[in-house]
């Protein structure tokens, strides 16, 4: 049996690519699926989101209840760039963190302005996160079959953690 120590591609770099959104899914109030595309930040072993709270949100409801959500971050540009990360895990509401929100928004906006700060820090939004407890990551270079990296324990370090420079003490 082949066991992988990590994904076949640089997962932290993939998740840090500017403008790449996540597809996020959970269960809605009536038990049906809820799916949305969201801006995200992968940091400290978690996925971070900032969601409007001025109307019912199945994602905020899941985070308030500690329920599971699913996250998909992918690219599909064959034959050279087909990569994906799929993860599921519990969500939770987080305290407002202006520095983290700024880093999240700077992945998507051309520059940080007073208008973006007012938007990101507005009480109409709630910061929440998801811990990727289970999942998989795979790349298909030249559309060839590739091994799939899977995990079933929370990734506090590992693939979501930024890689450290091995030359540093």
VENGI-V229471 format. One record per backbone hydrogen bond with DSSP energy under -0.5 kcal/mol. CO is the residue of the C=O (numbers start at 1). NH is the residue of the N-H. If there is no record, write none. Layout:
BEGIN
co = [CO & CO]
nh = [NH & NH]
END
This chain:
BEGIN
co = [9 & 10 & 11 & 12 & 13 & 14 & 17 & 19 & 22 & 22 & 23 & 24 & 25 & 26 & 28 & 32 & 34 & 36 & 38 & 41 & 41 & 43 & 45 & 46 & 47 & 48 & 49 & 51 & 57 & 58 & 59 & 60 & 61 & 62 & 62 & 63 & 63 & 67 & 69 & 70 & 71 & 72 & 73 & 75 & 77 & 77 & 79 & 79 & 81 & 82 & 83 & 84 & 85 & 86 & 87 & 88 & 88 & 89 & 90 & 92 & 97 & 98 & 99 & 100 & 101 & 102 & 103 & 104 & 105 & 105 & 107 & 113 & 114 & 115 & 116 & 117 & 119 & 122 & 124 & 124 & 126 & 127 & 128 & 129 & 130 & 130 & 131 & 132 & 134 & 135 & 136 & 137 & 138 & 140 & 141 & 147 & 148 & 149 & 151 & 154 & 157 & 158 & 164 & 165]
nh = [11 & 14 & 15 & 16 & 17 & 17 & 20 & 21 & 24 & 38 & 72 & 36 & 70 & 34 & 31 & 28 & 26 & 24 & 22 & 43 & 48 & 46 & 132 & 43 & 130 & 41 & 128 & 126 & 61 & 62 & 63 & 64 & 65 & 66 & 67 & 66 & 93 & 91 & 89 & 25 & 87 & 23 & 85 & 83 & 80 & 81 & 142 & 143 & 77 & 140 & 75 & 138 & 73 & 136 & 71 & 133 & 134 & 69 & 131 & 129 & 101 & 102 & 103 & 104 & 105 & 106 & 107 & 107 & 108 & 109 & 19 & 117 & 118 & 119 & 120 & 121 & 122 & 125 & 53 & 54 & 51 & 94 & 49 & 92 & 47 & 132 & 133 & 155 & 88 & 151 & 86 & 149 & 84 & 143 & 144 & 149 & 150 & 137 & 135 & 156 & 160 & 161 & 166 & 168]
END
